[in-house]
């Protein structure tokens, strides 16, 4: 693990600790000073965007999808990005062009009664869909997602996930996803993606291209 990755993990841990703690004012004040000092150290290196799930500042590098490491292409994604301190813990793989693996939500994504918030589950499905489209060999953008919350999903326990492209034509793709808690189906979802192009190792057509330009 690099120092940057270790820092991201520490910041995530700090957020979870803060969410789950009742701090005395003196401790909060001391921690605040330490956090403000850390932010001051980082501030000179901050970029003002544009930002994207796949890069710090697109298009600083080619977009590439590695089936052996599907999460490697979306390091800054809100739910699954390894370099996003707000992300959840996850381990995913490509199995016959489907995305499979496990995820674990923290108190940061709490809904009622020690359960995962429905919005967090919906966001997870959207990112799983995007990875499934990539595993299918295409690049696309979400046009519609329908989520069926069938049972509660628990915090802090591994949830099993699967997503795959069910059908595709020249303009769109239909994908399905499922989240299970110890074998019990918690969420089923279906999405329609607009197909932008085929995944051929590099995505950007020209220097200066931005993904948003391709979505029009």
N, C-alpha and C positions, 0 to 999 in steps of 0.2 A: 504494500500500500504506500502510495506517495504521500508526502507531507500535505499536499493539497487535499487528497482524499481523506486523510486523517483529520484535517481541519473541518471538512464538510461533515464528517461523522460526529465530531465533537460538538459542532453547532447544532446538529440534529438532536444529539443527546441533551444539550442545554435547553433547547426548546421543549423537549419532553419533560425534563426535570422541572422547568418553570411551570408548565401546564399542570403538573401533578403535585405541586408543592404549595403549602401555605407558609409564606416567608414573613418573618418578623421585619419590621421596617429597617432596622439596622443592617440586617443581612441583605435586604433588597437594595439598600443604598450602596453597600460595598460591591455587590455584584454589578450594579448599574455602572459604577465607575470603571470596573474592569471591562465591561462590554463596550462602553464608550471609548476606552483606550484602544481596544481591538479594532473598532470601526475606524478610528482615526488612522491606524496603521494601514488599513486596507484601502481607505478612500482614494489615495493617489493613483491606484491601479484600476479603478473602476472605469468600465467602458459604458458609454451612454446609448448603446444599441445601434441598429435594431437587434432584437434578441430572437432566439429560436430554440426549439427543443434539441436540435441536433448540433448546434454550435453556439459559442459565445457571441460571435458577431458574424452572421452570414453575409456573403459566402466566403469565409476565410479559407475553406478547404472543401474538397469534394465530399459529397454525401455518399456513404457506403454502408451497405447492410451485410453483416457477417452472420450467417445462420448458426455458427458455433457460439456466437455471443450477440443475441438479438438486442439486448439492452445497450450494447455499445454504441448504437447509432442515435440514441436519444438521451444523452447524459444529463440534459437539463429539463427533462419532462417533469411536469408538476407532480405526478403520482409515482412514476417509476424511475425517474432520472437519478442516477447514482451521485451526480454532482449537485443535486438540488437538495438543500437541507430540509425541505418540507416533504420530501418523498418518503415512501414506505419501503420496508425491507422486501426484497423480491429475488427470486431465482427462477429464471425462465429459459426455455430451450425450444428449438424447432424440431418437431417430430412430424415427418411426412407433410410438410408445409403448414402445419398447425402450430400455434404457440401454446405450450404447456408448462406448468410449474406451480410454484407456491408463492404466496405473498402474505405479509403480516402487517396489520395496521396497529398504530400506536395510539396513546391517548389523544394525540393531536387530531385524530380523525374520529373522535368519539361522538356517537349519537346518544340515544337513551340507554340506560340500564347496562352499561359496559358493552355496548354493541357498536358496530361500525355505522357511521352516518351514511344515509342513503346517497347523498351527493358524492361522497368519497367513492362509494361503490360504482356509481355511474361514471365518474371520471376514470376509474380503473378500467371499466369496460371500454371506454372510448380509446384509451391508449393501447389496450390489448387488440382492439380492432385494427388500429394503425399498424401494429407489428404484424398482425395476421396478413394484412394486405401486402406488406413488404415480403413476408415469407412466401406469399403467393407469386411474387415476382413483379409487383406493380407498385406505383406511387400514387397516392390519392389523398383526398380531403373529405372529412366527414360532412355529409349532407343531412343525415337524419339518424337518430338513435332512439330506440324504444327499449325501455328497461322494465322488466317484471320482477318486483321484489317479492319472492316467494316465501322466504323465511329469514329470520335474523342471522346476521353474521357476527361472530364474536371478535372482540379486540384481543390483541396480544397472542393470538393463536394462529398457526399456519392455515391458510385457506388455499384450496386447490383451484386452479384456474385453467381454462382452455378457451381458445378462440381460433376460428378458421374461416376462410372464404368459402361460402356455399355455392355461389354462382357469380359469373362475370360476363360482361359483354364489352363492346368497344368503348362505352361511355361510363359505365358504373360497375360496382361490385357490391354484392350482398354478403355480409359476414355475420357470424353468430358467436356468442360468448356465453360462458357459464362459470359461476363461482360456487364452490362447494365448501361446507364446513363439516369435516369428518364424514364425508360421503353424502350429507344432506344437501340438496340443491337450494342455495340461498337466492341466487340471482340468475336469470336468463335474460339475454339481450340480443337484439338484432339491429344491424346498422346498414345504411346505404352510403357508400363512398363514391365520390366522383373520381373517375380514373383520370389522372394527369398524364401518365406515361408508363412505360415499362422500366423496370429496374435493371439497368445494364452496367452497373458498377460505378457510374458517375451520373449525377442528376442535373447539375447546373449546365445550361446550354452555352453560356457565355460569361466572361468576367463581369461581375457587378449584378448578375441576375439574383433575384430574391424569390423565395418560394411563393410569396403572395402574388407575384406577377403571373405565375402559372395557374393560379386559382381562378382567374377571371374568365 
